[in-house]
Amino acid sequence: MSSPKQLSSDTITAHLPNQHLAMNHLQIGYWELDLQSRKMICTAPCKTIFGLAETDEFTYEKLLSLIHDDDLPLMQQQINNVIAHQTDNYNTEYRIEQSNGTMRWIKADGWIILDDNKLARLAGTIQDITDRKLSDLRKEELLSIVTHEINTPLTGIKGYLQLLERMLSASDNTKASQVIERAIKSSERLENILSDYFSHYKSSTPERLDRLHDFRLDELIKEIADNIQTIASTHQIIIRNMPEVWVHGDRQDLGQVLSNLLTNAIKYSPDHDAVHVDLQMDTKNATVCITDYGMGIAQINLDKLFNKSYRVNNYSAITGSGMGLYICREIINRHKGRIGVQSVEGKGSTFHFTLPII
């Protein structure tokens, strides 16, 4: 995201006529709220989006009253954060209920306006994204159905293959055992591909507002590490530094990032038995580092590692779709963070990501 929009009154006055023409053409509503007088002005598209006539009075209280009860607390929290910090923009999505009872989805962006370097007004734009949201929901439902319908017979196929593997384990038919083993690995790879692509689709849709909360990142790290440790008998996950850190975001998605990075650290260090996790912080950001001492990654591959469907060639024996790190990057980017890796081939890797703290 670009730097915070702290605009002066002179800048606003100079640019609004042309901006309003463009926004009206694109059906984007614009509003301003004077924080002292509480007087609100808005454009005609703004009123139209909220289901009001151009001549209707539109106050800030009226705007809040039209926002869906489930979405209002987060919207108010984001506005309060912008006012309190005087450094942040906000961008979010919420539902409104128009006066005729119609439910619409709104994309909202907001910022502060300064007068003589003092907070004077709050401003924002809104856009009706209902058609896009409904399309996303239909796609997600269809993908969920397709994934389920494929997974059901795939689970049966995998089960029969495993049964055959056990039946042949006592025989001397090495060739048949090898074929079945490869078939099982292929079915597991297909399962992983389906899971990763479904996760990617869900992660590429805008966050559900009710999943964005303030929470302790250190507690989430410990929780995910404990979960992975339960099933990872070959490795010990060692937490070395874990200060108390609060962040704002989607706890479930960030848990997915941690789970993916920890699982990869174990998967790609088969000849070692330790993975280290560290959490560091400064005045603005928290940094999570996950270090393994395994295969490492050649320098030539590092720049491509977070690309969609990219897999390092010499890892072909390890199953995966190449989507996991791409999904991690998308999630961290949505949380206004950064993700990267430092690695030496043959010595191991440290994957790290940063998140803004609150």
C-alpha positions in Angstrom: 0.0 0.0 0.0 1.2 3.6 -0.7 2.2 5.9 2.1 -0.7 7.3 4.3 -2.9 9.9 2.8 -2.5 12.9 5.2 -3.9 15.6 2.9 -4.1 19.3 3.6 -7.3 21.3 3.0 -5.6 23.3 0.2 -4.7 20.0 -1.6 -8.2 18.8 -1.3 -9.8 22.0 -2.6 -7.4 22.1 -5.6 -8.0 18.5 -6.7 -11.6 17.7 -5.8 -13.4 19.0 -8.9 -11.5 16.8 -11.3 -11.5 13.9 -8.8 -15.3 14.1 -8.4 -15.9 14.0 -12.1 -13.8 10.9 -12.4 -15.4 9.2 -9.3 -18.9 10.1 -10.5 -18.2 8.4 -13.8 -16.9 5.3 -12.1 -19.8 5.3 -9.6 -17.5 5.8 -6.6 -18.9 7.8 -3.7 -16.9 10.4 -1.8 -17.6 11.8 1.7 -15.9 14.1 4.2 -16.6 14.5 7.9 -15.6 17.6 9.9 -14.4 16.1 13.2 -15.2 19.3 15.1 -18.6 20.2 13.9 -19.5 16.6 12.9 -20.9 18.1 9.6 -20.7 15.6 6.7 -20.7 16.3 3.0 -20.9 13.6 0.3 -21.3 13.2 -3.4 -24.5 12.0 -5.2 -23.0 8.5 -6.0 -22.3 8.2 -2.3 -26.0 8.7 -1.5 -27.1 6.5 -4.3 -24.9 3.6 -3.1 -26.5 3.9 0.4 -30.0 3.8 -1.2 -30.8 7.5 -0.6 -32.1 10.2 -2.9 -29.7 13.1 -3.9 -31.8 15.5 -1.8 -31.8 13.4 1.3 -29.9 14.5 4.3 -26.9 12.3 5.0 -25.1 12.4 8.3 -22.3 10.4 9.7 -24.7 8.8 12.2 -27.0 7.8 9.3 -24.0 6.2 7.5 -23.2 4.1 10.6 -26.8 3.1 11.0 -26.9 1.6 7.5 -23.9 -0.7 8.1 -24.7 -4.3 9.0 -24.6 -4.9 12.8 -22.0 -7.7 12.4 -19.7 -5.5 10.4 -20.1 -2.2 12.2 -17.7 -2.9 15.2 -14.7 -3.5 12.9 -15.5 -0.5 10.7 -15.6 1.7 13.8 -12.4 0.2 15.1 -10.6 0.9 11.9 -11.8 4.5 11.8 -10.8 5.0 15.5 -7.3 3.6 14.7 -6.9 6.1 11.8 -7.9 9.0 14.0 -5.8 7.8 17.0 -2.6 7.1 15.1 -3.0 9.9 12.4 -0.7 7.8 10.2 -2.8 5.0 8.7 -5.3 4.6 5.9 -8.0 2.1 6.3 -9.5 -0.2 3.6 -12.2 -2.6 4.3 -15.4 -4.2 3.0 -18.7 -4.3 4.8 -22.4 -4.9 4.2 -25.1 -2.2 4.3 -28.9 -2.5 4.4 -30.6 0.1 2.2 -33.9 1.7 3.3 -35.8 -0.7 1.0 -34.3 -3.7 2.7 -31.7 -4.5 0.0 -28.4 -5.8 1.2 -25.3 -4.5 -0.6 -21.5 -5.1 -0.2 -19.4 -2.0 0.0 -15.6 -1.4 -0.5 -14.5 1.5 1.6 -11.2 3.4 1.8 -10.5 6.2 4.2 -7.9 8.7 5.4 -7.4 11.8 7.5 -7.1 15.4 6.3 -4.9 17.9 8.2 -5.2 21.6 8.6 -2.0 23.3 9.7 -0.7 19.8 10.7 -3.7 19.3 12.9 -6.3 16.6 12.5 -9.4 18.3 10.9 -11.5 15.9 8.8 -12.0 12.3 8.0 -12.6 11.4 4.3 -13.3 8.3 2.3 -14.5 6.7 -0.8 -17.1 3.9 -1.2 -17.9 1.6 -4.1 -20.6 -1.0 -4.5 -19.0 -4.4 -5.0 -22.1 -6.6 -4.5 -21.9 -8.3 -7.9 -18.2 -9.2 -7.4 -18.9 -10.5 -3.9 -21.8 -12.7 -5.0 -19.7 -14.0 -7.9 -16.9 -14.9 -5.4 -19.3 -16.7 -3.2 -20.7 -18.7 -6.1 -17.2 -19.6 -7.2 -16.2 -20.7 -3.7 -19.3 -22.8 -3.4 -18.7 -24.5 -6.8 -15.0 -25.1 -6.0 -16.0 -26.6 -2.6 -18.4 -29.0 -4.3 -16.0 -30.0 -7.0 -13.2 -30.5 -4.4 -15.5 -32.7 -2.3 -16.7 -34.7 -5.2 -13.1 -35.4 -6.3 -11.8 -36.1 -2.8 -14.4 -38.7 -2.0 -13.4 -41.3 -4.7 -9.8 -40.3 -4.3 -9.9 -41.2 -0.7 -11.3 -44.6 -1.6 -8.6 -45.2 -4.3 -5.9 -44.3 -1.8 -7.4 -46.7 0.8 -7.5 -49.6 -1.7 -3.9 -48.9 -2.7 -2.8 -49.0 0.9 -4.7 -52.2 1.4 -2.9 -53.7 -1.6 0.4 -52.5 -0.2 -0.2 -54.3 3.1 -1.2 -57.5 1.3 1.9 -57.4 -0.8 4.3 -56.5 2.0 4.8 -60.2 2.9 5.4 -61.3 -0.7 8.5 -61.1 -2.8 6.8 -59.1 -5.6 9.1 -56.1 -5.4 8.0 -54.7 -8.7 4.3 -54.6 -7.8 5.1 -53.1 -4.4 7.0 -50.3 -6.1 4.2 -49.6 -8.5 1.7 -49.4 -5.7 4.0 -47.1 -3.6 4.2 -44.7 -6.6 0.5 -44.8 -7.0 -0.1 -43.9 -3.4 2.4 -41.0 -3.7 0.6 -39.8 -6.8 -2.8 -39.9 -5.0 -1.3 -38.0 -2.0 0.1 -35.4 -4.5 -3.3 -35.0 -6.0 -4.8 -34.5 -2.6 -2.2 -31.8 -1.8 -2.9 -30.1 -5.1 -6.6 -29.9 -4.5 -6.1 -28.7 -0.9 -3.6 -26.0 -2.0 -5.6 -24.7 -4.9 -8.8 -24.5 -2.7 -6.7 -22.7 0.0 -5.3 -20.3 -2.6 -8.8 -19.4 -3.9 -10.0 -18.8 -0.4 -6.9 -16.7 0.5 -7.3 -14.6 -2.7 -10.8 -13.5 -1.8 -11.1 -10.5 0.5 -11.0 -11.3 4.3 -14.2 -12.0 6.1 -14.6 -9.0 8.4 -15.5 -11.2 11.4 -12.1 -12.9 11.2 -10.0 -9.8 11.7 -9.1 -9.3 15.4 -6.4 -8.2 17.7 -4.6 -11.2 19.1 -1.2 -12.3 20.5 1.1 -13.6 17.8 3.4 -15.4 20.3 0.4 -17.4 21.6 -0.5 -18.4 18.0 3.1 -19.5 17.3 3.2 -21.7 20.4 -0.2 -23.2 19.5 0.7 -24.1 15.9 4.2 -25.4 17.0 2.5 -27.7 19.5 0.1 -28.9 16.9 2.9 -29.7 14.4 5.1 -31.2 17.2 2.3 -33.7 18.0 2.6 -35.3 14.6 6.3 -34.7 13.9 8.1 -37.5 15.6 11.3 -37.1 13.7 12.0 -33.4 14.7 12.0 -31.2 17.8 10.5 -27.7 17.3 12.6 -25.4 19.6 11.1 -22.0 20.5 14.1 -19.8 21.5 12.7 -16.3 21.8 9.0 -15.5 22.2 8.1 -12.0 23.6 4.5 -11.0 24.0 3.4 -9.4 20.7 -0.1 -8.1 19.7 -1.1 -7.9 16.0 -4.3 -7.3 14.1 -5.4 -9.7 11.4 -6.9 -13.0 10.4 -5.7 -15.5 13.1 -6.7 -18.5 11.0 -4.8 -17.4 7.9 -1.7 -16.5 9.8 -1.9 -19.9 11.5 -1.9 -21.4 8.0 1.3 -19.5 7.2 3.0 -20.8 10.4 1.8 -24.3 9.8 3.1 -24.3 6.2 6.5 -22.9 7.1 7.0 -25.3 10.0 5.8 -28.3 7.9 8.2 -27.4 5.1 11.1 -27.0 7.6 10.6 -30.5 8.8 9.9 -31.9 5.3 13.1 -30.4 3.7 15.4 -31.4 6.6 15.0 -35.2 6.7 18.6 -35.9 7.9 18.3 -33.5 10.8 16.1 -33.4 13.9 15.7 -29.7 15.0 13.7 -26.7 13.8 14.1 -23.4 15.6 11.5 -20.7 15.9 12.2 -17.1 16.9 10.0 -14.0 17.4 11.6 -10.6 17.4 10.1 -7.1 17.5 10.9 -3.4 17.1 8.8 -0.3 17.6 6.7 -1.0 14.5 7.0 -4.7 13.4 7.2 -8.2 14.6 9.5 -10.7 12.8 9.0 -14.5 12.9 12.0 -16.7 11.8 11.7 -20.4 11.2 15.1 -22.1 10.7 15.9 -25.6 9.5 19.3 -27.3 8.9 18.4 -29.4 5.9 18.8 -29.3 2.1 18.9 -25.5 1.7 18.0 -23.7 -1.5 20.3 -22.6 -4.4 20.6 -18.9 -4.8 19.3 -19.1 -8.4 16.0 -20.4 -7.0 15.4 -17.9 -4.2 13.8 -15.1 -6.3 11.2 -17.5 -7.7 10.4 -19.4 -4.6 7.2 -17.5 -3.7 5.9 -17.7 -7.3 2.7 -19.5 -8.0 3.2 -23.3 -8.6 7.0 -23.0 -8.5 8.9 -26.0 -7.3 12.7 -26.4 -7.0 13.8 -29.1 -9.5 16.0 -31.1 -7.1 13.0 -31.5 -4.7 11.0 -33.6 -7.1 11.1 -36.6 -4.7 9.2 -34.6 -2.1 5.5 -34.2 -2.8 3.9 -30.8 -3.1 2.0 -28.5 -5.5 4.2 -25.5 -5.4 1.3 -23.4 -4.1 2.1 -23.3 -0.3 4.7 -20.5 -0.3 2.7 -18.5 -2.8 -0.3 -18.7 -0.5 1.8 -17.6 2.4 3.0 -14.6 0.5 -0.5 -13.6 -0.4 -1.6 -13.8 3.2 1.3 -11.8 4.5 0.9 -9.2 1.8 -2.8 -8.7 2.8 -1.6 -8.1 6.4 0.7 -5.4 5.2 3.8 -7.5 6.0 6.7 -8.9 4.2 8.0 -12.5 3.7 11.4 -13.8 2.6 14.0 -16.4 2.9 17.8 -16.7 3.6 19.3 -20.0 2.6 22.6 -21.8 1.9 22.4 -24.9 -0.2 23.3 -28.0 1.8 23.1 -26.1 5.2 19.5 -25.1 5.6 17.1 -22.2 5.4 15.5 -19.5 7.5 12.1 -18.3 6.3 10.9 -15.1 7.9 8.0 -12.7 7.8 7.1 -9.4 9.4 3.8 -8.0 10.6 2.8 -4.6 11.9 2.3 -4.6 15.7 -0.4 -2.7 17.5 
